């Protein structure tokens, strides 16, 4: 039997990949690889947005020190875990800027799966990078009780979530409920939505004929219509924003829509029986 070749990834391929624990919960994102002792570990980070309520780590460390518990430069999960164990209320604060914090270090031994895939959703494509763990790190971090038994799953909780198979990697997004004799499942799309283009040269020719010289030159500078007679639909919002920034009337936006050629596409999909769903968290994990 032909054996599959194990795929390896560089840090450049993995940087900013989403790290998901065994419960389907997002733990953080890949920042770097670091050698600690004889082990290579992934450095995981998290970002807090403006005005987020976050753990006040400095204050928590001060509380722990007052109780005789010394904390060094460990990741933030260490003092938080200790506080939970000691029954200490975790102080919080509101931050007014985006910050990036090292959350923890992940041993290679904890990694269940690594996968990178291109997914097309509606009018755009995205590259998804996933590092799936074999441990419930985020569940423990959030204080969520972990069950080893398979629980009843509400199929509505799966819809529109990313689905990752432990054996096949990134499958796509769950979009529909499907049925078979004596079975219920979900249809997972790797690509779906409208496929089409903007008839760019025809639209700009019309704009020029309308005497809107300034707008024509601005749009032609964005994409030369003689080099790009068509534009991908992913540029549609950019074009509309430029039209609005030029203080044009709504009629010009409506005119643009007439030059958008689309056709609905069912796309590539796979049907997954509900019995194969293992965990539903921020993402869905299946067999």
Residue pairs with C-beta under 8 A, 6 or more apart in sequence:
7 114
9 114
9 116
11 30
11 32
11 33
13 116
13 129
14 30
14 33
14 42
14 114
14 129
14 131
15 30
15 31
15 32
16 29
16 30
16 129
17 29
17 30
17 114
17 116
17 129
17 130
17 131
18 26
18 29
18 128
18 129
18 130
18 131
19 26
19 27
19 28
19 29
19 30
19 42
19 44
19 106
19 131
19 133
20 26
20 27
20 130
20 131
20 132
20 133
20 138
20 164
20 281
20 282
20 283
20 285
21 27
21 133
21 135
21 136
21 137
21 138
21 139
21 281
22 112
22 132
22 133
22 134
22 135
22 136
22 139
22 279
22 285
23 136
23 138
23 139
23 144
23 146
23 279
23 281
24 279
24 280
24 281
24 282
24 283
24 284
24 285
25 136
25 138
25 139
25 142
25 144
25 281
25 282
26 138
26 281
26 282
26 283
27 44
27 103
27 104
27 133
27 137
27 138
27 141
28 44
28 45
28 46
28 103
28 104
29 44
29 45
29 46
29 47
30 42
30 43
30 44
30 45
30 129
30 131
31 43
31 44
31 45
31 100
31 102
32 42
32 43
33 40
33 41
33 42
33 43
34 40
34 41
34 42
34 43
34 105
35 41
36 105
39 107
39 108
40 108
41 105
41 106
41 107
41 108
42 105
42 106
42 108
42 111
42 131
43 102
43 105
44 102
44 103
44 104
44 105
44 106
45 100
45 101
45 102
45 103
46 100
46 101
46 103
47 98
47 99
47 100
47 101
48 54
48 95
48 98
48 99
48 101
49 98
50 95
50 96
50 97
50 98
51 94
51 95
51 96
52 94
52 95
53 92
53 93
53 94
54 92
54 93
54 94
54 95
54 99
55 76
55 80
55 90
55 91
55 92
55 93
56 90
56 91
56 92
56 93
57 76
57 79
59 91
59 93
60 79
60 80
60 83
60 88
60 90
60 91
61 71
61 79
63 83
63 88
63 91
64 70
64 71
64 79
64 82
64 83
64 86
64 88
65 71
67 86
67 88
69 82
69 86
71 78
71 79
71 82
75 102
75 103
75 104
75 105
76 101
76 102
76 103
77 103
77 104
77 137
77 141
80 90
80 141
81 140
81 141
82 88
83 89
83 90
84 90
84 143
104 137
106 131
106 133
106 137
110 133
110 134
110 135
110 137
111 131
111 132
111 133
111 134
112 132
112 133
112 134
112 166
113 130
113 131
113 132
113 164
113 166
113 169
114 130
114 131
114 132
115 129
115 130
115 132
115 164
115 169
115 170
116 127
116 128
116 129
116 130
116 170
117 127
117 128
117 169
117 170
117 190
118 125
118 126
118 127
118 128
119 125
119 126
119 128
119 170
119 172
119 173
119 190
119 191
120 126
120 190
120 191
120 192
120 193
120 267
121 173
121 191
121 192
121 193
122 192
122 193
122 194
123 193
123 194
123 233
123 234
123 236
124 233
124 234
125 234
128 162
128 170
130 162
130 164
130 169
130 170
130 283
132 164
132 166
132 285
136 144
136 146
139 145
139 146
140 146
150 278
153 274
153 277
153 280
154 280
155 177
155 184
155 186
155 274
157 280
158 174
158 186
158 277
158 280
158 284
159 174
159 175
159 177
159 186
160 173
160 174
160 175
161 173
161 174
161 280
161 282
161 283
161 284
162 170
162 172
162 173
162 283
162 284
163 170
163 171
163 172
163 173
163 174
163 186
163 188
163 272
163 283
163 284
163 286
164 170
164 171
164 283
164 284
164 285
164 286
165 171
165 285
165 286
165 287
166 278
166 285
166 286
166 287
167 287
171 188
171 190
171 270
171 272
171 286
172 188
172 189
172 190
172 191
172 268
172 269
172 270
173 188
173 189
173 192
174 186
174 187
174 188
174 272
174 284
175 186
175 187
175 188
175 189
175 192
175 269
176 186
176 187
177 184
177 185
177 186
177 187
178 184
178 185
178 186
178 187
178 271
179 185
180 273
183 273
183 274
183 275
184 273
184 274
185 271
185 272
185 273
185 274
186 271
186 272
186 274
186 277
187 269
187 270
187 271
187 272
188 269
188 270
188 271
188 272
189 267
189 268
189 269
190 267
190 268
190 269
190 270
191 265
191 267
191 268
192 265
192 266
192 267
192 269
193 264
193 265
193 267
194 233
194 262
194 263
194 264
194 265
195 233
195 262
195 263
195 265
196 233
196 260
196 261
196 262
196 263
197 230
197 231
197 232
197 233
197 260
197 261
198 230
198 231
198 232
198 233
198 235
198 236
198 239
198 256
198 259
198 260
198 261
199 229
199 230
199 259
199 260
199 261
200 223
200 225
200 228
200 229
200 230
200 231
200 259
201 225
201 226
201 228
201 229
201 230
202 259
203 255
203 256
203 259
204 216
204 219
204 220
204 225
205 225
206 255
206 259
207 215
207 216
207 219
207 252
207 255
208 216
212 248
212 252
214 246
215 243
215 246
215 248
215 252
218 242
218 246
219 239
219 242
219 243
222 238
222 239
222 242
223 231
223 235
231 239
233 260
233 262
236 256
236 260
239 256
240 253
240 256
243 252
243 253
243 256
244 253
272 286
276 286
276 287
277 284
277 285
277 286
278 285
278 286
278 287
279 285
